[in-house]
């Protein structure tokens, strides 16, 4: 078997706060004199039911972690560490999702908050070799007019390179808010050339995937796994070329599926969907990107050809310049052409 850490890939579903290393969270809490909830102190992995109460528990912990990010230096640290961790796992491209609203009070407003992240992304890209671009995400818990404000802000920094905004998303509890009320924000983003990358099809089923397809016209769908429950909806996903950012361990952590083996990635792939694996919020759910590929290998029985195909999906679904993507795809071919690693020698030494 080939080393999955050296498989060239892209990471398309990682949240800013949720990317934080546990050690960094502990250090920031100590620095700012904050006491963390036990689960965050002890680094227990989150497992909650797929109910509003379960989501509330997840959100409470996420908010406690976010409260430890208190200034520009903390924000920059998260970007640099996310890039370094992804680079170590073979990522050529990270499209990091952030809602600057949460950090605006720390640095003097929405625009400075986004500019800090973009500047750190440029620096981290140079330092690590993993290109970091940004997806600006609105929240379903806020008014749709706030989403329009964020879409206009994102449009000012639109581009396809490191340290630029490449997409516009919609996050938080999928059961909250009316999806159609956010359509105007996504029209603003699309007019600026940004990818439409809302969450959908995780906490709600295939019917809601259909609503998101109709109203927000996604280029990629955050999660989208519940599309597998309706052949007609899944066919629409495939026919429209909508990529699926599937995060197996967070699906289990939020109670959508009992085990990673239950996440219907094989069914999605068999239908022709393009699937890019992501880690979502490894601070709370544990595994980062490579472990998602390890799950694909062990839980779904994927061989190296199938794993390389997943990596190709992730790279082609980025908003990176096509010449960059072509180079990375050639690296995937080279990875697959190389001989598998020899298994460790079990014989005793000495």
URQUIPE-V171453 format. One line per field, one symbol per residue. phi: phi as a letter, one per 20 degrees, with the letter a starting at -180 (. if undefined). psi: psi as a letter, one per 30 degrees, with the letter a starting at -180 (. if undefined). burial: + if it has 9 or more other C-alpha atoms within 8 Angstrom, else -. A space follows every 50 residues. Layout:
# URQUIPE-V171453
phi=???
psi=???
burial=???
This chain:
# URQUIPE-V171453
phi=.efffeffbcddcbegfffffgffgffffffemddegggffelfffccfe cffffgfgfffffffffeedbfffffgfffffffffgfdnfebcdeebdf gfdgffcnpffgfffffffffffffffdnefddcdededfedfgffffff fffgffdfacdfmcedbccbcngfedmdgffefffffffffenefecffr mdedefgfgfffffedlffcdfnmffgfecgfffffgffemffdeecgff gffemfcfcffefeggffffeofeddfbdmcfgedofefffffffffeed mfefffffffffgfffefdfgffffgfffffffffffffffffffeffdn
psi=kljfffjklljfikkdeffkkeeeeeeeeeeghkklleeeefhkkkjllh leeeeeeeeeeeeeeeffjfleeeeeeeeeeeeeeeefggkfkkjkkkjf effeffggleeeeeeeeeeeeeeeeeeffjkjlkkkklkfflkfeeeeee eeeeefgkagakglkflkljaajffkljeffgeeefeeeefggkkjhlll hdflaeeeeeeeeeefikekkjcgfffffjeeeeeeeeefgklkjkiefe eeeggeleleffkheeeeeffgkkkkklfdifeefdkaeefeeeeeeeeg hkaeeeeeeeeeeeefflglkfeeeeeeeeeeeeeffkklkklkjfkll.
burial=-+-+--++++++++++++++-+--++-+++-----+--++----++++++ ---++-++--++-++--+++-+-+++-+++++++-++-++++++++++++ --++-++-++-+++-+++++++++++-+++++++++++++---+-+++++ +++++--++++++++++++++-++----+--++-++++++--++++++++ ++++++-++++++-++-+++++++++++----+++-++--++++++++++ +++++++--+--+++--++-+-++++++++++++++++++-++++++--+ -+-+--++-++++++-++-+----+--++-++--++--------------
